[in-house]
């Protein structure tokens, strides 16, 4: 967030974008060297609070904040899925449109 503020201070028409991934998996395995252990609590239990913190504290620092909600266990064969693939696709497309409009506006200013 502070990097975004630094850019804004140096260049008034800068466009800053934040991309955050939040894991909503019911289970997750962490690795430290050769050691593995299950995450406690599971990411799904912490995800709503993480989403709220990111939205509340990080969003104001960026022109656009894209939050990608996913599920991943970090266990072979490393399954991955979007919490809501349609919502993710639409949110990404909407962010690109907003950024494109913002870019046009800032170029003209």
N, C-alpha and C positions, 0 to 999 in steps of 0.2 A: 504494500500500500504506500509506503513512504517513497518508493521509486516512482510511482505514478505521480505523487505530489511534486517530486523533484522535476520530473519532465514538464509538468504544468507550469512550474515557476520559470523554467528556461524557455519554453515555447508555448505561447498562449493558445495556439490552435492544434496542439497535440491531441490525438485520440488515444485514449487508454482503454484496454480491454483486459478483463480478468476472466480466466477460465479455471473453474474449480471442479474437481471430481469428488463425489461423496459416495462411499461404499455403503450399501444397504443390505449387505449379506448377513444371513443368520449365523454364519460361521466363517472364521478366517484364521489362517495359520501364519504366524510370524516366523521369520528366520533370522538367526544371529549366528553367522558362521555355520557350523555343523549342527547347531542346536535349533530345534523347532518347538513351538508351543502354540496352543490355541489362544487367540485373542480373547481376553475377558475384560470388560463385557464385549459381546459380539458387536461388530460395526452397526448392525441394524438398531441396536439399543441407543447408540450415541448419535446416529445419523440425524434425527430430527433436531436435536440441540445444535449440532454442527451446522446444519442448514440455517437455523435461526441466527446463529452467531455470524456466519458468513454474510447472510442477507443484511443483517443489522449493521455490522461493523465494516465489512469490506466493500459492499455495493456503492456507498457514497464516494469512494475513492476512484471509481472507474466510470467512464462514459457508458460502458456496457459490461455487465457481469453475467457470464454464462455458467450456470451450475449444471453439471452432468451427473445424474443419479444413476448408479449402476450397482450390480451385484457381482462380486468376484471373491472366490475363496482362497486363492493363492495356493491351491493344491492341484497336483497333476490330475487330469489333463488341462488344468487351468481354465475352467469354464468362466465365461463372461456373458453378461446380458445387461441390457438397459432396463431400468425399473419400468419405464414406459417408453418403448422405442418410438412410437408415434409422437408423443409429447417432446421427446429429445430432438427428433428430426424437425418438428415444427418450431421449437424454441431456437434451434440453431439457424434455421432459415429466417426466422423473424429477426434474430440478432444481426444477421448479415444485411438484411434490408435496412434496419435502423442505422447500422454503421455506414452503409452506402449513402444514405440520405444525409447523415451527419458529415461525412467526408465532403459531399457536394457542397453543403452549407459552409463548412470551414474553408474550403478552397476559395469560395466566392467572397468570403469576408476579408 
